[in-house]
Amino acid sequence: MKKEKYRIYIYSYEYSWEKYITNTKEEAYNIIENLDPYEYNQYIIIKQLPDRDEPFDYGFIAKPNKKKLKLDKKNRKK
């Protein structure tokens, strides 16, 4: 039985798409959780199968909206 492998494509604002390869999905999610949301935007996880590649998960790396936070502070009623 072959070991599972996962390819992770992560979009960096500066370098475009970057590729990582892991052996487990836990490692893949660990990489994604430790990314800086101000440098990276989205990710795609591909599960490598013997005969094909299968999309496993995709999503966006969320960052707080600073503009909204500032507006909320200013407009807060006293």
N, C-alpha and C positions, 0 to 999 in steps of 0.2 A: 504494500500500500504506500502510495506516495504521500509525502507531507504536503499540507496545504501551504500555499504562499499567497500573500496579498500584496498587490502593488498599490501604492498611494500616490495620487497626483494632487499636489497642493499648489494653488495659485498664489504666487508672491507678486506684490505690486512692483517690485524692483526687477525681478528676474523672470517673470512669467511663470510657466509651469515647472515645478520641481518633482522629481520622482524618488520614491523610497520603496524598498522591498522589505517585508516582514514575514515571519513564519506563522504568526497568530493574529487573530482580529483584535485581541486585547492589546498587543504591541502597537497595532495600527491606531487604535483609539487613544492610546497613551501618547503617541506622537502628536496627534491632532489636539489633544487637551493641553499640551505644553507649548503650543504655538502662540506667538504674539499676535493678537488680533489687529494690531496696527500695521503689521507687515504682511499678513496673509489674509485672503478673502474667502476662498472656497476650497473644497476637497472632493475627491472622487476615490473610492476604494474599489478595486477590481480584484475578484477572487480568481486565481489562476487554476484552471482545471486541466486535466490531461488532454482533452480534445478541443477546448475552447476557453475563452475568458468570459467571466460573467460579472456584470456590474453588481456590487454588493451593497454599497451605500454611497450617498453623496449629500452634501449640505454646505452651509455657509458658516464661517467662523464669525460669531457675533462680537461686535464691539459697542460699548456704550456711546450714545449720541451726546457728545459734549454740548452741542448747541442747545439741545432740549433741556439738559440739566441746568445750564446757565439761565435759560428763560424761566424755568420753574422757580429757581431761587429768587430772581428779581421780582416775579409776579406774585410771590407768596403774600397772602394777606396777613397783616399783623394784628 
